[in-house]
Amino acid sequence: MRITKPILIAIILLSFLPALAQNRSWEKIPAMPKLLSQREQVNVRESWLQKRSDTILLPMMKKHKVDMWIVVNEEFHSDPVTEFIVPPIPIVGRRDFFVFVDEGDKLGRYAITRYAEERVQKHFKTVPIGQGGLNAAFKKFVEDRDPKTIALNFKGNRGATSGLTYDAYQFLADALGDKYEKRFVAAQKLITDYLDTRLPEELEHYRTGVLATDIITRRAFSNEVITPGKTTVGDVRWWMMQQLNNLGVTTWFQPDLRVQRKQTNVNPAGSTFMPTASESMVIERGDVIHVDFGLIYMGLSTDWQKMGYVLNKGEKDAPAGLKAAMKNTNRLQDIIFSFARAGMTGPDVFEKTMAECKKEGINAMIYSHPLGAQGHGLGAPIDFRPRITGADEELIRPGSYMSIEMNTSTDVPEWGNQRVTIMAEDDAHMTESGYQWFRPRQTEFYLIK
């Protein structure tokens, strides 16, 4: 048979299929999903707000014995809770009060502000200030309802549960007097319950945000962005930041990159976590690179860590020792998933997982945390720290989102048995049968040619 040019090309391509089947890093990066417009986002998020107000907040207030919850928002100093209890629009009054009242079989929602805002009025009944001024209006409002407990965003152990300023507290104490000041209680447990509870309607929108995070990360760890021996860590970081700007979304932390290099000690003695690389560091062939990255879309935060390998000349894949190290991290993820269920505490999952890792000889660290309303969200972290600090141990809530964040360290023969750390962070949600990923996890290095 005469071998024509098309047949020859086909034979050559077929010869590469076995290698391609073993290395999926060649797969096409998905197209960026179409994100909702700003107007569409606000409309959808307002529907979530309405459902939260109609179905979940009042039972939570009863559960935590809160008769009245007052959230104070100040110009240039927004309370971290504000954007999740009001329409997601700028709130810029000098000092605004959003009050939730247990009225028996229904939730009373009141806004005490010096201005009228159309979207706010869809969700709150406006309390007129009148001729007596704000102090008098506020005092009358509370006296008419005579709550036994008034929850405030103070005395919490996290920023999201301690947003009340000293001045705002003083205003409330002065306006309401000693009788009601004695009824002030911390809103921390109520806030945690509220912010760590996800609505089913949020799931697919959050999946879109995770997909966008994944796409930006995969593009950043490719030859689209990285040219070995030329591109710096700063080049990659700022490219990622620019993509967020282009999409019209933002982030809750700057992208961090770490670089591990053969015959280089990148982890100083005594440090727990590997330090980030300087922006001026040039990415070279043979480097193992890592990124920690996330974004905020629809008021929900993502968190994402991935690993790349910069091929040496002549290499078509990462060395076997590095691939084995990646498998250790994947095994750690599997172990967490095998134990974690709704209703467990994070430290319980942590201890069971670490015990299994010890049996299997995996050198592991786990520091997973809730996310959603915030990147480092409220809820039950899968971590050892709650039992050391004595903090309340939250139960993992059904439907809640978790950043499955961890690493394993493995001695790599091709690097002279130098220890290499493979860090992973993927977003998952708790179902009846355990955690499920929002996106397929990374099982192979992203390869940079």
N, C-alpha and C positions, 0 to 999 in steps of 0.2 A: 504494500500500500504506500502510495506516495504521501509523505507527511507535508501537508501544506502549512503555511504560517499560522492560520487560526488554530489548527490542531496542535501545533507545537506550543502555542500560548496556553491552550487548555491543559496540556500535559504538565507544563511548568506550574500553573496555578494549582492543579490537583496535588502536585508533590508537596505543596505547602499546607494542605488541609490538616494532616495529623498534628502539626505544630500549632496551627491556629485553634484546633479543637482543645488543646491543652492550655492555651493562653487566651483568655477572653478579653484581655485588655485592648484588643483591636476593635471590639464592638463599637458600633457607631454611638456617639453620645446623643441622647434624645434631644429633640427640639425643645426650646424653652416654651413652657406652657403660656397661654394667654392669661394674664392676670386681670382681675376685675379693675375697672376704673375707680377713681376715688369715690365718686358718687355711688357706684354700685357697692363698693366695700362698706360704706357707711350704712346704706340701706339694709344690707345683709346683717351687719353687726347690730343694728338696731333691732332686727327681728330676734336675734339671740338675746339681746338685753331684755326684750319684752318677755320672752319665755323664761329667762332666769327670774325675773321679777314675779311672774305669774305662777311659777311652779316650784322653785327650789329655795328661794331666799327665806320665805316665811317659815317653812318647816325647819330650816337651819337655825333661825333665830329662836324658835321654841326649843329646839334641841339644846342650844347653848344658854337658855334662860336669859335671852336678851329681849327686853321690852322695847327699847329704842336704840337705834344705831345712828350716830351722827358722824358724818364724814365732812371734814373741813378742808376746803381747797383754797389755796392762796396764790395770788398772782406772782409769777416767777418762782413758785415753790409748790408745784402740784403734788398732791398726795399720790403715792404709787397706785392706790386703789381706784382713784377717780375715773380713769378711762374705762374701767370695767363695771362701773355702776351708773354712768351717764352716757348719752350718745357720744360716739367717738369723734368729737369736734373740739376745737380749742376752747378751753374754759379760762377766761382771763379777768374775771372780776377781782376786785381787791381782796375780798374774803367771801367765799360762797359756802353755803351750808346745804348739804343733801342729807335728808333725814328719813329713816325707815322706821315705821312704827307697827308693832304687833297689835292689830285691831280685832283680835279674836279670830274670825274666819277669813279675814282678808289682810293684805299688806298695805299700810298707808305709806305713800311716797310723797315727800314734800321738798320743795326747793325754796330756800330763803336767800334770795339774791337781790341785788340792786338794779337788775336789768331783766328784761324779758327776752327769752330766746325760744324761737318756735319749736325747735327739735327737743329742747329740754322740757317744754310744756306738754309734749306728747307723752312723757313718762312720769312727770312730777306735777303735783298740784302746787301752784305758786302761793306762798304765804305773804300777804301784803305787810310791809313794814309800818306804814302809817305815820302819824304825826309824832308819836312818842319815841321814834327812832328804833334802831336795830336791837338794842339791849332789851327794851321794853317788849318789843314784838316777840323776841326769842323767848323771854321769860314767860310770857302769857301762853305761847304755843306749848311749852313744856308743862306748865302748871295745869293747863286744860286737860292734858293726857296723863299726868302724874305717873310716869313710869317708875317701876321699882328698880330697874337697872338701866343704865345708859352706857352703852358700849362706845368707846373711843379708840382711835388708832394710836395707842400709846402702850408703853411697857412691853412691847413685843421684842423678840430676839432677832428679828429680821427687818430689813428696811421696809418691806411691804406691809409690816404690821406695826410700824412705829412712825407713821408719817405726820402725826400731829405735832405742830411746832409749840414751843413754850408759850409764845404770844397768843396762839389760838387757844391753848389750854386756859391761859389766864382770862381771856375774853369769856369763855364758857363758864369758868368758876365765878367770875365777877357778875355776869349776867344772871346766872341761875341761883347763886347764893349757896351757903353751906349745906342746906337741906339736900339739894340735888348733887352738889359736888361729892357728897358722901356716897352717892349711888353710882358714881363713875366706875366702870369696870373695863378691863382690857378686851379689845375685840379680836385678839390674835386667833383664837380657835375658830371663831366665826369666819374671819377673813381666810384662814387656811382652808376651811371646808369649802368656802365659796370659790376661791381661785383655783383649787385643785380639782374641782368638779367640772368635767367637760360635757358639753352637749353633743348628742349624736350628729347634729347638723354641722358641727365644726370639723368633723373628721376629714371629709374630702377636701375642704379648703386648706386644712393643715397639710394634707398629703401634697397638695400643689406647692405649698411653701417648701416642703422637704425636697420635692423634685427640683425646684429652682435652686436650692442649696446644693444638691447633688450635681446638677449640670455645671454650675459655676466652678465647683471644686474640680470636677473631672477635666474641664477645659483648662483650668489653671495648672493642673498637673499633666500637661501635654506639651507637645512641641509648638502648639499655637502660642504659648506664653513663654516656655522655657527653652533657651538655647544653652546647652552645657558649656561652661567656661566663660559665659558672657552675662547671663541673667542673674540678677541679685535677688536675695530674699525680699528686699524692699520692692523690687519690680513686680514680684508676684503678689505681694500683699496689696499694693496700690491698684493693680489691675483688678483684683477681686473687689475692692472698695468701689472702683469705678463702675463695675457691672451692677452693683446694687443701686448706684445713682442712676444708671441708665434705665433700670427697671422701675424706678420710682418707689423703691422700698428702702428700708434702713436696716441697721444692725444694732445689737445691744453690746457688742464688744468688737475690738479690732481683730482681724485675722492674725493668728500666731503661727509661725513656721518654726520647725526644729529640723536640724540636719545632723545625721549620724554618718561618720566617715571612717573608713578602715584605718586602723592604727592611730585613732584620735580619741582621746578621752573627753567626751562631751558632757559628762555628768560629774560635776565637782564633788569631792568627798563631803559626805554629810548631807547632801541635798536629797530631797524626797522625789521631786519631779525634775525631769530634764529641762534645762533652761531653754528659752526661746533663742533663736539665732538673731544676730544683729542684721539690720537692714542692708548693710554694706557687704555681707557675706555672699560670695559668688558660688552658685550651684555648679558642682563639678561632676564629671563622669564617675560612676561608682558610688555616688551619694545615696543614702536612704533619706528621703524627705517626708515630712509630716506637716499637716495643716489642721488647725482648729478654727472652725468658721461657723457662722450662723447668721440668720437674718430674721426680720420681723415682717410678717405679712398677715393682714386681717387681725392685728392685735395679738398674734400668736408667735412665739419665738422658737426657732429651730437651733440645733446644736449638732455639729458634724465634725468628726475627725477621720482623716484618711491618710494612707501611706503611698508614697511613690518611690520608684527606683530609677535612677539615671543609668542607662545601659553603658557599659564600657564598650569600646570599639570591638566588634566581632561578636558581642553578646546578642542573643535574641530573647533572653529571659533573665530573670533574677536568679542568682545562685541558689542551689538546693537548700542550703542552710538558712537563707532568708525566707524561703518559701515554707520551710518547716516552722520557722518562728511565727509566720502569719497563721499557720494552722493551729498553733498553741493559743493564739488570741481568739480564733474562731471557736476553739473547743471551750474556752472560758465563757464565751457568749452562750454556747449551748448549755453549759452547766447552770448558768444563771436562769435561763429560760426553763430548765427542767424543774427548778425549785419554786420560782416566783409565781405567786398566785394572789388574787385580790383577797384582802383580809389579813395578809401577813404583814409584819413590820419589816422595814428595810434591813435593820441589823440581823433579823432572823435569816433573811435571804443571804445576806453577806456571810454570816458564819457558816451556813450550810455549804455555800459555794466554795469558800476558802478551805473548808475541811476536805471537800472532794478534790480540789486542786492539789492539796498536800499529798493525798493518796496517789494522784496521777503524776506527781513530780513537776507540776506547772508552777513557775515562779510568777505569781499574779499580784496585781493591785486592782482594787475596785473602788470607784468613787462616783457611782451613778447617782443621778439627781432628777427630781421631777422637773418638768418644763411645760410650757404652754403659755399661760398668762405672762410669765417671766421666764427668761432663759434658765436661771437658777431658781426654779419655782418653789413654792411652798408645797409641803406634802411629805411623803415618806422616802427619804434618800436610801439607796442601797449602799450602805457605808458603815464604817465602824464608829464614826465620831459621836452619834447620838448617845451611845452608851458610855463614852468617855466624858462627855460634857454634862451628862445628866438631863439632856433636853427631852421633851415629850416625844415618845415614839409613835408617830402617826402610822395608821394602817394604809396599805396600798389600796386606793379606791378603784372600784370597777370603772373602766373607761378612761382612767387617767393616763397621761402621757409621761413617759420616762426617757431620759437620756441614758442609754446603756453605755456608760463610759468606764473604760478600764484599760489595762495594759498587761502584757506579759514580757518577760525578759528571757532571752535564750542565747546560749553560746553558739556562735556561728563558725563552723570549721574553716570556711573559705576566708574568714577574717582573722585567722589565728586564734580561734575560740574567743574572740572579743564578744562581749555581751551586747546584744542589740535589743532595743525595746520597740515593740510593735504596739502602738496605741490605736484604739478604736473608739468611736463614739457614733452611735446610730440611734435614731429616734424610734420609739415603739409605743404601742398603746395596749393597755391591759384588757383582755377579753375573758370570757368564761373559762377558756382553756389555757390561759396564760398570755404572755406577751406576744405580739405580732409586730413585725417591722412595717414601717411606712414605705420603705424602699428596700430592695434587696441589699443585704450587707456586702461589704467588700471581702472577697475571698482570695484575691490576687492583687499584687502591686500594680498601680498605674505606672506604665512604662514610658519613660521619656527617652527617645532615641538620641 
